Amino acid sequence: MKILTLSIKQKHFDEILAGKKTHEYREIRPTNAKKYITYLCGGKEYKVDEELPEEGEVDLKPIKYDAIKFLTGEYKGKRPYIIVEVKREEVAILTDENGEDIVYEYNGEEYLAAQIDYTLGKVLEKHID
């Protein structure tokens, strides 16, 4: 089973446990992209954007996870966690109110604002002290 580990606030942790929160959204940035996506260009898949060819249309492909392990609490000792099934994952390019792609700059390079949306399923395991 392929599991993604994420930290979340207690409020959201409790909402997932109660079945009220059914989606988890994360912003995709150059510093975390390899955890969430791969790049498709010219029929080939690339793990990091530095490997991409200069020319060609690029699509973002979400990395498939079977479940997400959500941790909450302080970053010390044993932290409460739940492991939740992932039903679906989808990547969206973010746009402004005019429908234009939002572009940010990081280390002198431009990148498109994007987020990943995980549709959550049932709680598979929980450890709460």
Number of C-alpha atoms within 10 A of each C-alpha: 6 8 15 18 13 12 13 13 11 13 9 15 19 14 12 21 15 11 12 10 14 16 16 16 13 14 15 21 16 16 8 11 21 17 13 21 21 17 19 18 15 12 7 9 16 18 16 13 14 8 10 17 12 7 8 10 9 16 14 19 18 21 17 17 17 14 23 21 19 21 21 21 15 9 9 6 7 13 14 16 21 22 20 23 20 22 16 15 19 16 21 14 15 15 14 9 7 6 8 10 15 14 14 12 11 10 6 7 8 11 15 16 18 19 18 22 16 23 17 20 16 15 18 12 11 14 11 9 7
